[in-house]
Structures are given as C-alpha cells and as structure tokens.
C-alpha cells in the first residue's frame, strides 16, 4: 500500500469528487460548485492521477462510476459529513439543556445573586441545575481542571489563561437592629466608635477594610464578636445591640425584612469590585457563553435594585 502525504493534496478535490460522483457529469458538477467547465475537467484529471483510476468511465447515455469510485463513494460521504460536523459550532439550546452549571462563590454573593440567577434558569433553562460551592483557596486550579465552570468574587486580576469580567462595585454600609437605641440617630464617627461591633472573619487573617481606614485615622473600634460568616453575624446583630458593617447588596436584602436599619458609615471607604472569572478554553463554548450572560444579567438586576 502506497503511503499518501496528505499535506501535498488539495482537499478541495474531495468536494469536487463528491459532486462528480453524484452528478456523473462534468458540466453539472461544475455548475453545482460554481466552477467553469474547463476547471472541473482539470480537477477530474487531477483526481484520476491522485487515485490512479478513471473514476468516471464512458457508458451508454453518459458517464458511469468505475469500480474504484463505487468503493470510495460511501467513505467519501462519511468523511465530508464528519468534517462538516467538526467545523459546525457546538449547538446549545438552554431550553433543553440538562446537567449542572458549577459555580464557585462566597455565601454572601450566593445569597444575593442566586435568586436572580435561578429566575433566569427557570425561564430559559428549566432542566439545567446549579451546583454552587464556596470559593476555597484554589479557585484558579478549579477552573484550570474544569472542576468549576466559573467563579464570582473579589478578583483584582486574573492569571494567564483566565478571563475576568467586572460585574459591579460593592460599597459598605452599617446595619443595626430596628429597635437599636442608636437606630434613628445620626451616625457620627464618635457614636460609631462608641458602639460594639461584630465582624465577619472568614479566613481569620488580616484586617477588615473599615479597620484599615480607622487605623489611618489613628482611631479604633471595639470588635466584640467575630463570626465565621455573614448570616451568623446578621442573626447575632438582629438579637443584640451589636452593629455590623457589610456590603450594601446584602444589607438591602436584610432591610426589606424590616429587622434592620441601614446607615452610611461615618468615614471614607473604598468600593470593591465583584468579578466573574472563567477559563480561556471556554471563552467561545456556547454553553459557557450562555451561563456567563445569565450571571451578568443577574448582577445587573442586583445593581438596579440597590445602589452598590
């Protein structure tokens, strides 16, 4: 069997061969492919040399397929169909999609983002499920290894191979229970520092942004309780005179329940950006593109309901 160097072959000839074997007529094959009749005749000559076979032979009423042409015709059709499928965009219909979309995000973002995202899933992808897990310490590894489809959180930058899109900027507000003695008083810096505070410390490392700002002013607040997550902290604040400073989006959700009042902290605090990150290999994957659009749309709904 002779070895064929496919690099030396014009693969467009296979398309021409398919038309010739189908039409069994050079002129009709040329018209089908938008070629001139002389160009189609030259292509037939090249094909005959390539296959070392006549392919089309004279017969009563026109050309007939040679035995070699009859043998290769089914394989040729499968090959061209396979190439077409390979080049066709991977279809994705959210209406019929199943399985899981796997996201990483802190409990705070899950609490405010998931209700909006679930509404979009119910409307557009009712059979697609969500698997949401905490960020952990190896977010980029999870994206690199396809353990997660995307992540939402505080990502100031993305390493090579990871794409990032800013969703919204979050600001901090101070909340206290509605019946708190200071709930309806102006929150001055002195009054703020005189209150007892609860702080969320997920990692237990580093200062909270508000303590960093106070340190620059050479001031300090009393942190009476450190809690492991925002929901524990909010329950404690709702049942005590402790106050807490937290993202405005979560405070808005809590304030609608009537348990808290929300006040602007009496010092200058920077906003911090919440971002969506995903792996570059899925940049153009239809399923991932739909998921990212759904997350972005859910984030826009959040920012439209509360000033963040």
C-alpha positions as CSV (number, residue, x, y, z in Angstrom):
1,X,0.0,0.0,0.0
2,X,1.5,3.3,-1.0
3,X,1.8,6.0,1.6
4,X,0.0,9.2,0.9
5,X,1.3,12.6,2.1
6,X,-1.9,14.4,2.8
7,X,-0.1,17.7,3.1
8,X,0.6,17.5,-0.7
9,X,-3.1,17.1,-1.5
10,X,-5.6,19.8,-2.2
11,X,-8.5,18.6,-0.1
12,X,-10.9,20.8,-2.1
13,X,-10.6,18.0,-4.7
14,X,-12.6,15.8,-2.4
15,X,-15.6,18.2,-2.6
16,X,-15.2,18.1,-6.4
17,X,-15.0,14.3,-6.4
18,X,-18.3,14.1,-4.4
19,X,-20.0,16.4,-6.9
20,X,-18.7,14.4,-9.9
21,X,-19.7,11.1,-8.5
22,X,-23.2,12.5,-7.6
23,X,-23.8,14.2,-11.0
24,X,-21.8,11.8,-13.2
25,X,-21.4,14.8,-15.5
26,X,-18.6,17.3,-15.5
27,X,-20.7,20.3,-16.6
28,X,-23.4,19.7,-14.0
29,X,-20.8,19.2,-11.3
30,X,-19.1,22.4,-12.3
31,X,-22.4,24.3,-12.2
32,X,-23.2,22.8,-8.7
33,X,-19.9,24.1,-7.3
34,X,-19.9,27.4,-9.1
35,X,-16.9,26.5,-11.3
36,X,-16.2,26.7,-15.0
37,X,-16.5,23.5,-17.1
38,X,-12.7,23.6,-18.0
39,X,-11.8,24.0,-14.3
40,X,-13.9,21.0,-13.5
41,X,-12.3,19.0,-16.2
42,X,-8.9,19.8,-14.9
43,X,-10.0,18.8,-11.4
44,X,-11.2,15.4,-12.8
45,X,-7.8,14.9,-14.3
46,X,-6.1,15.6,-11.1
47,X,-8.4,13.2,-9.3
48,X,-7.7,10.5,-11.7
49,X,-4.0,10.9,-11.2
50,X,-4.5,11.0,-7.4
51,X,-6.5,7.8,-7.3
52,X,-4.7,6.1,-10.2
53,X,-8.2,5.3,-11.5
54,X,-10.5,6.7,-14.2
55,X,-13.3,7.2,-11.6
56,X,-15.8,8.2,-14.4
57,X,-15.9,5.9,-17.4
58,X,-17.9,6.3,-20.6
59,X,-21.2,4.4,-20.7
60,X,-24.5,4.4,-22.6
61,X,-26.0,7.8,-22.1
62,X,-23.1,9.3,-20.2
63,X,-20.5,8.6,-17.5
64,X,-20.6,5.6,-15.2
65,X,-18.8,5.1,-11.9
66,X,-15.7,2.9,-12.0
67,X,-15.5,0.1,-9.5
68,X,-13.0,2.1,-7.5
69,X,-15.4,5.1,-7.5
70,X,-18.2,2.9,-6.2
71,X,-15.9,1.6,-3.4
72,X,-14.8,5.0,-2.2
73,X,-18.1,6.8,-2.5
74,X,-19.6,5.8,0.9
75,X,-16.3,6.6,2.7
76,X,-16.1,10.0,0.9
77,X,-19.6,11.0,2.1
78,X,-18.9,10.0,5.7
79,X,-15.6,11.9,5.6
80,X,-17.1,15.1,4.2
81,X,-20.0,14.8,6.7
82,X,-17.6,14.4,9.6
83,X,-15.6,17.4,8.5
84,X,-18.8,19.4,8.3
85,X,-19.8,18.4,11.8
86,X,-16.3,19.2,13.2
87,X,-16.5,22.7,11.8
88,X,-20.0,23.3,12.8
89,X,-20.5,25.3,16.0
90,X,-21.4,23.1,19.0
91,X,-25.1,23.8,19.4
92,X,-26.6,24.7,22.8
93,X,-30.2,25.2,23.5
94,X,-30.8,26.2,27.1
95,X,-34.4,25.2,26.8
96,X,-33.4,21.5,26.5
97,X,-30.1,21.6,28.4
98,X,-29.6,19.2,31.3
99,X,-26.9,18.5,33.9
100,X,-25.2,21.1,36.2
101,X,-23.7,24.5,35.9
102,X,-20.9,24.5,38.5
103,X,-20.1,27.8,40.2
104,X,-17.8,29.0,43.0
105,X,-18.7,32.0,45.1
106,X,-18.8,33.1,48.8
107,X,-22.0,32.7,50.7
108,X,-22.6,36.5,50.5
109,X,-22.6,36.5,46.7
110,X,-24.6,33.3,46.6
111,X,-27.3,34.9,48.8
112,X,-27.8,38.0,46.7
113,X,-27.0,36.6,43.2
114,X,-28.6,33.1,43.3
115,X,-32.3,34.2,43.5
116,X,-31.9,36.3,40.3
117,X,-29.9,33.6,38.6
118,X,-32.4,30.9,39.5
119,X,-35.2,33.0,38.0
120,X,-33.3,33.2,34.7
121,X,-32.7,29.5,34.8
122,X,-36.4,28.8,35.4
123,X,-37.3,31.0,32.4
124,X,-34.6,29.9,30.0
125,X,-33.1,26.6,31.1
126,X,-35.6,24.8,33.4
127,X,-33.8,21.4,33.3
128,X,-30.4,22.8,34.0
129,X,-29.3,22.6,37.6
130,X,-26.9,24.7,39.7
131,X,-24.1,23.4,41.8
132,X,-22.7,26.3,43.9
133,X,-19.8,25.8,46.3
134,X,-17.6,28.1,48.4
135,X,-14.6,29.7,46.8
136,X,-11.9,27.9,48.8
137,X,-8.2,28.5,48.3
138,X,-7.7,27.0,44.9
139,X,-10.2,28.8,42.6
140,X,-7.8,29.0,39.7
141,X,-6.9,25.3,40.0
142,X,-10.6,24.5,39.9
143,X,-11.1,26.5,36.7
144,X,-7.9,25.0,35.2
145,X,-9.0,21.5,35.9
146,X,-12.7,22.0,34.9
147,X,-13.9,21.4,38.4
148,X,-15.9,24.6,38.1
149,X,-17.3,26.5,35.1
150,X,-16.9,29.9,36.6
151,X,-16.4,31.8,39.9
152,X,-17.7,35.1,41.3
153,X,-15.8,37.0,44.0
154,X,-13.1,39.6,44.7
155,X,-10.5,39.1,41.9
156,X,-8.3,42.1,41.3
157,X,-6.5,40.4,38.5
158,X,-6.6,37.1,36.6
159,X,-3.6,34.9,35.8
160,X,-2.8,33.8,32.2
161,X,-5.4,31.6,30.8
162,X,-8.2,33.0,33.0
163,X,-10.6,35.7,31.8
164,X,-12.2,38.2,34.1
165,X,-15.2,40.5,33.8
166,X,-16.2,43.0,36.4
167,X,-19.9,42.6,37.5
168,X,-20.4,45.5,39.9
169,X,-18.8,47.6,42.6
170,X,-19.9,46.9,46.1
171,X,-20.0,49.6,48.9
172,X,-20.2,49.1,52.6
173,X,-23.0,50.1,54.9
174,X,-23.6,49.8,58.7
175,X,-26.7,48.0,59.9
176,X,-28.2,47.6,63.4
177,X,-31.5,46.1,64.6
178,X,-34.5,48.3,64.0
179,X,-35.1,48.8,67.8
180,X,-31.4,49.7,68.5
181,X,-31.1,52.8,70.7
182,X,-28.9,54.4,68.0
183,X,-31.1,53.3,65.1
184,X,-32.6,56.7,64.4
185,X,-29.7,59.0,65.4
186,X,-27.1,60.5,63.2
187,X,-24.2,58.1,62.9
188,X,-21.2,60.3,63.7
189,X,-17.7,58.9,64.0
190,X,-17.7,59.2,67.8
191,X,-21.0,57.5,68.1
192,X,-19.9,54.8,65.6
193,X,-16.8,54.1,67.7
194,X,-18.8,54.0,70.9
195,X,-20.9,51.1,69.6
196,X,-19.9,47.4,69.9
197,X,-19.2,45.8,66.6
198,X,-19.5,42.3,65.1
199,X,-17.1,41.4,62.3
200,X,-17.2,38.6,59.8
201,X,-13.8,36.9,59.6
202,X,-13.9,34.0,57.1
203,X,-10.2,33.4,57.0
204,X,-9.3,34.9,60.4
205,X,-6.4,36.7,58.7
206,X,-6.0,40.4,58.1
207,X,-8.0,43.5,59.0
208,X,-11.4,44.4,57.7
209,X,-11.4,47.4,55.3
210,X,-13.1,49.5,57.9
211,X,-10.4,48.8,60.5
212,X,-7.7,49.7,57.9
213,X,-9.4,53.0,57.3
214,X,-9.7,53.7,61.0
215,X,-6.0,52.9,61.5
216,X,-5.1,55.6,59.1
217,X,-7.1,58.0,61.3
218,X,-5.4,56.6,64.4
219,X,-8.8,55.5,65.6
220,X,-10.1,52.1,66.6
221,X,-13.5,50.5,67.2
222,X,-14.4,47.7,69.6
223,X,-14.9,44.4,67.9
224,X,-16.9,42.4,70.5
225,X,-17.6,39.4,68.3
226,X,-16.0,37.8,65.3
227,X,-18.3,35.5,63.3
228,X,-17.4,32.9,60.6
229,X,-20.0,34.1,58.0
230,X,-22.4,36.9,57.3
231,X,-25.5,35.0,58.2
232,X,-24.3,34.1,61.6
233,X,-23.3,37.7,62.1
234,X,-26.6,39.1,61.0
235,X,-28.6,36.8,63.3
236,X,-26.4,38.0,66.2
237,X,-26.9,41.6,65.2
238,X,-30.6,41.1,64.9
239,X,-30.8,39.9,68.5
240,X,-28.4,42.2,70.2
241,X,-27.1,45.8,70.3
242,X,-24.1,44.9,68.2
243,X,-23.7,46.6,64.8
244,X,-22.0,45.3,61.7
245,X,-20.7,46.8,58.5
246,X,-21.3,44.7,55.4
247,X,-21.9,45.0,51.6
248,X,-24.8,47.1,50.7
249,X,-26.4,44.5,48.5
250,X,-26.8,42.1,51.4
251,X,-27.9,44.9,53.7
252,X,-30.6,45.7,51.2
253,X,-31.9,42.2,51.3
254,X,-31.9,42.2,55.1
255,X,-33.5,45.7,55.3
256,X,-36.5,44.6,53.3
257,X,-37.4,42.1,56.1
258,X,-37.7,45.1,58.5
259,X,-35.3,43.7,61.0
260,X,-32.5,46.3,60.4
261,X,-31.9,49.9,59.6
262,X,-29.0,50.7,57.2
263,X,-26.7,53.7,57.7
264,X,-23.8,55.2,55.9
265,X,-20.5,54.6,57.8
266,X,-19.1,57.9,59.1
267,X,-15.7,57.6,57.3
268,X,-14.5,57.3,53.7
269,X,-14.5,53.7,52.5
270,X,-13.5,52.5,49.0
271,X,-15.8,50.4,46.9
272,X,-14.6,47.0,45.9
273,X,-15.3,45.2,42.6
274,X,-17.0,41.9,42.3
275,X,-15.9,40.0,39.2
276,X,-16.7,36.9,37.2
277,X,-13.8,34.7,36.2
278,X,-13.6,31.7,33.8
279,X,-11.1,29.7,31.9
280,X,-10.0,30.8,28.4
281,X,-10.7,27.4,26.9
282,X,-14.4,28.0,27.4
283,X,-14.4,31.6,26.0
284,X,-16.4,30.6,22.9
285,X,-18.2,27.5,24.2
286,X,-22.0,28.2,23.6
287,X,-23.0,26.6,27.0
288,X,-20.5,28.7,28.9
289,X,-21.3,31.9,27.0
290,X,-25.0,31.4,27.9
291,X,-24.1,30.9,31.6
292,X,-21.9,34.0,31.7
293,X,-24.6,36.1,30.1
294,X,-27.1,34.8,32.7
295,X,-24.7,35.7,35.6
296,X,-24.1,39.2,34.1
297,X,-27.8,39.8,33.7
298,X,-28.5,38.6,37.3
299,X,-25.8,41.0,38.5
300,X,-27.4,43.9,36.6
301,X,-30.7,43.2,38.3
302,X,-29.0,43.4,41.7
303,X,-27.3,46.8,40.9
304,X,-30.6,48.1,39.6
305,X,-32.5,47.4,42.8
306,X,-29.9,48.8,45.3
307,X,-27.2,51.4,45.0
308,X,-24.0,49.5,45.2
